[in-house]
Amino acid sequence: MARPKGTPNRTTKEAREFLSALMDGEIEHIKTALECVRKDNPYKYIELLTRIMPYWMPKLTAESVAKDHVKLGENLPSWMKEPSEPTWFDND
């Protein structure tokens, strides 16, 4: 019997759990290595951070930023608002 649509493959799930546990054990080594790179070559450090950042923080799209502004009740930036007619049209 096939698995229901949207259910992750068991092997994929187990592999992800294994890799996650493996990386959890490497966090201190990664921090130490990044600190060494930062001291020796700040530009390389920034490059490495930008390469690994998407694995911890997904990239934002303009749509997701707009939704976040609306969720938080903040005013949208003027460039994201619908254009309105100039006020001189109100002077009949």
JOVEN-V128040 format. One line per field, one symbol per residue. ss: DSSP state (a for helix, b for strand, c for the rest). burial: # if it has 9 or more other ideal C-beta (glycine too) atoms within 8 Angstrom, else .. Layout:
ss->???
burial->???
This chain:
ss->cccccccccaaaaaaaaaaaaaaaaaaaaaaaaaaaaaaacaaaaaaaaaaaaaaacccccaaaaaaaaaaacccccaaaccccccaaaacc
burial->............#....................#..##.....##..##...............##..##.....#................
